[in-house]
Amino acid sequence: MIYMAKKCGVKKSVKKSKYVCEVCGLIISVDETCKCVDTCDIICCGKQMKEKK
């Protein structure tokens, strides 16, 4: 399984965000954004990960 970040989708923020893969259950914590673009997609199992609330 390959995990990759693709530009377009993750909200820029100063708070820590968690994202979960709805296919395999992987959870990713984003502590700091790269600030190179406004948004980024985080892709796992071929689908965009959803922000965990």
N, CA, C and O atoms as a printed pandas DataFrame, in Angstrom:
     atom_number atom_name residue_name chain_id  residue_number  x_coord  y_coord  z_coord
0              1         N          MET        A               1    0.843   -1.164    0.000
1              2        CA          MET        A               1    0.000    0.000    0.000
2              3         C          MET        A               1    0.893    1.234    0.000
3              4         O          MET        A               1    1.858    1.293    0.763
4              5         N          ILE        A               2    0.593    2.212   -0.834
5              6        CA          ILE        A               2    1.391    3.435   -0.938
6              7         C          ILE        A               2    0.549    4.608   -0.450
7              8         O          ILE        A               2   -0.606    4.765   -0.847
8              9         N          TYR        A               3    1.138    5.423    0.409
9             10        CA          TYR        A               3    0.471    6.621    0.922
10            11         C          TYR        A               3    1.180    7.819    0.326
11            12         O          TYR        A               3    2.409    7.864    0.268
12            13         N          MET        A               4    0.390    8.798   -0.119
13            14        CA          MET        A               4    1.012    9.977   -0.701
14            15         C          MET        A               4    0.171   11.209   -0.433
15            16         O          MET        A               4   -1.049   11.125   -0.295
16            17         N          ALA        A               5    0.821   12.333   -0.362
17            18        CA          ALA        A               5    0.116   13.604   -0.213
18            19         C          ALA        A               5    0.030   14.241   -1.585
19            20         O          ALA        A               5    1.007   14.265   -2.334
20            21         N          LYS        A               6   -1.126   14.748   -1.905
21            22        CA          LYS        A               6   -1.360   15.364   -3.197
22            23         C          LYS        A               6   -1.894   16.771   -2.948
23            24         O          LYS        A               6   -2.804   16.938   -2.136
24            25         N          LYS        A               7   -1.368   17.762   -3.606
25            26        CA          LYS        A               7   -1.780   19.147   -3.366
26            27         C          LYS        A               7   -3.263   19.319   -3.672
27            28         O          LYS        A               7   -3.752   18.895   -4.719
28            29         N          CYS        A               8   -3.977   19.961   -2.718
29            30        CA          CYS        A               8   -5.393   20.356   -2.834
30            31         C          CYS        A               8   -6.296   19.632   -1.831
31            32         O          CYS        A               8   -6.693   18.510   -2.145
32            33         N          GLY        A               9   -6.652   20.146   -0.683
33            34        CA          GLY        A               9   -7.680   19.557    0.160
34            35         C          GLY        A               9   -7.584   19.707    1.659
35            36         O          GLY        A               9   -8.629   19.837    2.295
36            37         N          VAL        A              10   -6.432   19.701    2.270
37            38        CA          VAL        A              10   -6.321   19.813    3.721
38            39         C          VAL        A              10   -6.352   21.288    4.103
39            40         O          VAL        A              10   -5.623   22.100    3.533
40            41         N          LYS        A              11   -7.182   21.623    5.049
41            42        CA          LYS        A              11   -7.306   23.014    5.474
42            43         C          LYS        A              11   -6.042   23.468    6.202
43            44         O          LYS        A              11   -5.479   22.733    7.014
44            45         N          LYS        A              12   -5.612   24.676    5.902
45            46        CA          LYS        A              12   -4.481   25.276    6.622
46            47         C          LYS        A              12   -4.958   25.697    7.999
47            48         O          LYS        A              12   -5.987   26.361    8.125
48            49         N          SER        A              13   -4.233   25.323    9.017
49            50        CA          SER        A              13   -4.605   25.771   10.353
50            51         C          SER        A              13   -3.426   25.627   11.283
51            52         O          SER        A              13   -2.452   24.942   10.972
52            53         N          VAL        A              14   -3.520   26.277   12.428
53            54        CA          VAL        A              14   -2.465   26.177   13.412
54            55         C          VAL        A              14   -2.744   25.037   14.389
55            56         O          VAL        A              14   -1.831   24.564   15.065
56            57         N          LYS        A              15   -4.002   24.593   14.469
57            58        CA          LYS        A              15   -4.319   23.489   15.365
58            59         C          LYS        A              15   -3.904   22.168   14.721
59            60         O          LYS        A              15   -3.808   22.064   13.498
60            61         N          LYS        A              16   -3.663   21.179   15.545
61            62        CA          LYS        A              16   -3.347   19.859   15.032
62            63         C          LYS        A              16   -4.616   19.243   14.477
63            64         O          LYS        A              16   -5.682   19.354   15.083
64            65         N          SER        A              17   -4.508   18.596   13.330
65            66        CA          SER        A              17   -5.646   17.955   12.692
66            67         C          SER        A              17   -5.360   16.474   12.551
67            68         O          SER        A              17   -4.210   16.073   12.371
68            69         N          LYS        A              18   -6.405   15.660   12.634
69            70        CA          LYS        A              18   -6.265   14.221   12.415
70            71         C          LYS        A              18   -7.149   13.825   11.250
71            72         O          LYS        A              18   -8.279   14.295   11.117
72            73         N          TYR        A              19   -6.616   12.953   10.409
73            74        CA          TYR        A              19   -7.336   12.467    9.245
74            75         C          TYR        A              19   -7.368   10.945    9.300
75            76         O          TYR        A              19   -6.399   10.316    9.723
76            77         N          VAL        A              20   -8.486   10.352    8.872
77            78        CA          VAL        A              20   -8.658    8.908    8.936
78            79         C          VAL        A              20   -9.015    8.363    7.551
79            80         O          VAL        A              20   -9.780    8.971    6.802
80            81         N          CYS        A              21   -8.440    7.206    7.235
81            82        CA          CYS        A              21   -8.770    6.504    5.992
82            83         C          CYS        A              21  -10.009    5.660    6.267
83            84         O          CYS        A              21  -10.012    4.839    7.184
84            85         N          GLU        A              22  -11.056    5.858    5.480
85            86        CA          GLU        A              22  -12.294    5.109    5.669
86            87         C          GLU        A              22  -12.190    3.676    5.162
87            88         O          GLU        A              22  -13.089    2.873    5.413
88            89         N          VAL        A              23  -11.106    3.334    4.448
89            90        CA          VAL        A              23  -10.922    1.977    3.935
90            91         C          VAL        A              23  -10.151    1.116    4.933
91            92         O          VAL        A              23  -10.637    0.062    5.344
92            93         N          CYS        A              24   -8.944    1.560    5.329
93            94        CA          CYS        A              24   -8.090    0.723    6.188
94            95         C          CYS        A              24   -8.034    1.191    7.639
95            96         O          CYS        A              24   -7.550    0.459    8.502
96            97         N          GLY        A              25   -8.526    2.408    7.923
97            98        CA          GLY        A              25   -8.546    2.909    9.294
98            99         C          GLY        A              25   -7.295    3.646    9.741
99           100         O          GLY        A              25   -7.204    4.053   10.899
100          101         N          LEU        A              26   -6.327    3.825    8.845
101          102        CA          LEU        A              26   -5.105    4.555    9.188
102          103         C          LEU        A              26   -5.464    5.971    9.634
103          104         O          LEU        A              26   -6.299    6.626    9.011
104          105         N          ILE        A              27   -4.835    6.443   10.713
105          106        CA          ILE        A              27   -5.058    7.801   11.200
106          107         C          ILE        A              27   -3.747    8.567   11.103
107          108         O          ILE        A              27   -2.704    8.081   11.541
108          109         N          ILE        A              28   -3.799    9.769   10.527
109          110        CA          ILE        A              28   -2.625   10.626   10.362
110          111         C          ILE        A              28   -2.858   11.908   11.144
111          112         O          ILE        A              28   -3.937   12.496   11.077
112          113         N          SER        A              29   -1.843   12.341   11.887
113          114        CA          SER        A              29   -1.905   13.594   12.613
114          115         C          SER        A              29   -1.066   14.622   11.869
115          116         O          SER        A              29    0.105   14.383   11.578
116          117         N          VAL        A              30   -1.671   15.773   11.560
117          118        CA          VAL        A              30   -0.971   16.859   10.885
118          119         C          VAL        A              30   -0.689   17.924   11.934
119          120         O          VAL        A              30   -1.599   18.607   12.403
120          121         N          ASP        A              31    0.583   18.057   12.298
121          122        CA          ASP        A              31    0.990   19.013   13.324
122          123         C          ASP        A              31    1.261   20.398   12.749
123          124         O          ASP        A              31    1.044   21.409   13.418
124          125         N          GLU        A              32    1.736   20.440   11.506
125          126        CA          GLU        A              32    2.079   21.710   10.871
126          127         C          GLU        A              32    1.934   21.548    9.370
127          128         O          GLU        A              32    2.360   20.538    8.809
128          129         N          THR        A              33    1.331   22.542    8.712
129          130        CA          THR        A              33    1.177   22.471    7.261
130          131         C          THR        A              33    2.410   23.047    6.580
131          132         O          THR        A              33    3.174   23.791    7.194
132          133         N          CYS        A              34    2.603   22.702    5.317
133          134        CA          CYS        A              34    3.781   23.149    4.575
134          135         C          CYS        A              34    3.679   24.600    4.122
135          136         O          CYS        A              34    4.703   25.230    3.856
136          137         N          LYS        A              35    2.489   25.136    4.029
137          138        CA          LYS        A              35    2.223   26.522    3.648
138          139         C          LYS        A              35    2.646   26.860    2.214
139          140         O          LYS        A              35    2.744   28.035    1.862
140          141         N          CYS        A              36    2.897   25.841    1.386
141          142        CA          CYS        A              36    3.277   26.115   -0.004
142          143         C          CYS        A              36    2.035   26.332   -0.883
143          144         O          CYS        A              36    2.127   26.955   -1.940
144          145         N          VAL        A              37    0.892   25.826   -0.453
145          146        CA          VAL        A              37   -0.373   26.024   -1.156
146          147         C          VAL        A              37   -1.464   26.204   -0.101
147          148         O          VAL        A              37   -1.237   25.954    1.082
148          149         N          ASP        A              38   -2.638   26.633   -0.530
149          150        CA          ASP        A              38   -3.735   26.834    0.419
150          151         C          ASP        A              38   -4.275   25.510    0.975
151          152         O          ASP        A              38   -4.606   25.428    2.158
152          153         N          THR        A              39   -4.364   24.485    0.139
153          154        CA          THR        A              39   -4.947   23.206    0.573
154          155         C          THR        A              39   -4.184   22.030   -0.025
155          156         O          THR        A              39   -3.512   22.168   -1.048
156          157         N          CYS        A              40   -4.295   20.865    0.625
157          158        CA          CYS        A              40   -3.672   19.628    0.140
158          159         C          CYS        A              40   -4.620   18.457    0.373
159          160         O          CYS        A              40   -5.370   18.449    1.349
160          161         N          ASP        A              41   -4.590   17.475   -0.514
161          162        CA          ASP        A              41   -5.332   16.230   -0.309
162          163         C          ASP        A              41   -4.391   15.224    0.318
163          164         O          ASP        A              41   -3.218   15.157   -0.050
164          165         N          ILE        A              42   -4.887   14.445    1.256
165          166        CA          ILE        A              42   -4.116   13.337    1.805
166          167         C          ILE        A              42   -4.818   12.078    1.319
167          168         O          ILE        A              42   -5.973   11.828    1.661
168          169         N          ILE        A              43   -4.104   11.280    0.511
169          170        CA          ILE        A              43   -4.689   10.122   -0.154
170          171         C          ILE        A              43   -4.175    8.834    0.476
171          172         O          ILE        A              43   -2.973    8.681    0.689
172          173         N          CYS        A              44   -5.084    7.907    0.776
173          174        CA          CYS        A              44   -4.733    6.579    1.285
174          175         C          CYS        A              44   -5.706    5.587    0.650
175          176         O          CYS        A              44   -6.894    5.881    0.524
176          177         N          CYS        A              45   -5.221    4.445    0.261
177          178        CA          CYS        A              45   -6.057    3.404   -0.372
178          179         C          CYS        A              45   -6.821    3.956   -1.575
179          180         O          CYS        A              45   -7.919    3.494   -1.885
180          181         N          GLY        A              46   -6.229    4.956   -2.257
181          182        CA          GLY        A              46   -6.829    5.513   -3.455
182          183         C          GLY        A              46   -7.955    6.498   -3.204
183          184         O          GLY        A              46   -8.596    6.944   -4.155
184          185         N          LYS        A              47   -8.219    6.854   -1.938
185          186        CA          LYS        A              47   -9.304    7.785   -1.616
186          187         C          LYS        A              47   -8.794    8.897   -0.719
187          188         O          LYS        A              47   -7.840    8.717    0.037
188          189         N          GLN        A              48   -9.450   10.061   -0.814
189          190        CA          GLN        A              48   -9.072   11.193    0.041
190          191         C          GLN        A              48   -9.454   10.875    1.487
191          192         O          GLN        A              48  -10.558   10.409    1.766
192          193         N          MET        A              49   -8.517   11.139    2.397
193          194        CA          MET        A              49   -8.782   10.899    3.814
194          195         C          MET        A              49   -9.695   11.999    4.353
195          196         O          MET        A              49   -9.628   13.145    3.908
196          197         N          LYS        A              50  -10.545   11.642    5.310
197          198        CA          LYS        A              50  -11.505   12.572    5.919
198          199         C          LYS        A              50  -10.964   13.063    7.259
199          200         O          LYS        A              50  -10.310   12.321    7.992
200          201         N          GLU        A              51  -11.251   14.332    7.565
201          202        CA          GLU        A              51  -10.820   14.874    8.856
202          203         C          GLU        A              51  -11.609   14.196    9.976
203          204         O          GLU        A              51  -12.836   14.111    9.931
204          205         N          LYS        A              52  -10.873   13.717   10.984
205          206        CA          LYS        A              52  -11.493   13.061   12.131
206          207         C          LYS        A              52  -11.950   14.131   13.106
207          208         O          LYS        A              52  -11.188   15.036   13.447
208          209         N          LYS        A              53  -13.182   14.028   13.549
209          210        CA          LYS        A              53  -13.730   15.044   14.454
210          211         C          LYS        A              53  -13.822   14.533   15.854
211          212         O          LYS        A              53  -14.262   15.256   16.747
